[in-house]
Amino acid sequence: MTRLYRYSTHTVRTLFGALFIFSGLNHIFGFWQPPAPHTNAGHAFIAGIGASGFIMPLLGVLFTYAGVALIAHRMAALALLLLAAPVVVIFGYHFVTEGELFGIHVILLAIYLWLAWEERAAWSALFAADAKPTTPAEPSPLTPAF
């Protein structure tokens, strides 16, 4: 791995984290109003999320934590795992609901996939099957009878 690649990965991870910190704090405090949706489906989607009353603050806390973890590079794999569903929803919202073929959603997804690829070693335990089954030394009294 070259020095340029390491520095570019670090820079992209820091900028990605800063974007999510800004977005998370905006979800909590509402200091910047994003542009209004262009389609009726987009209006309905955003209205449904806003009407729930808890999705926006929850996303704010999640985005802020994930952004700080990405910038600090502490538990970055967990931060990326927590951001997986929101990144897919952001991409799907812009691509399907708004009908945008190319935009920030494609760049966001590409950066996410790059950073996820960089953290693949930390995720190996999640996707590895156990080589040998573990059996207790003595049977547990809570073992089912069937």
Helices and strands as residue ranges (DSSP letters): H 3-29, H 40-52, H 55-72, H 76-92, I 93-97, H 104-118, H 124-127
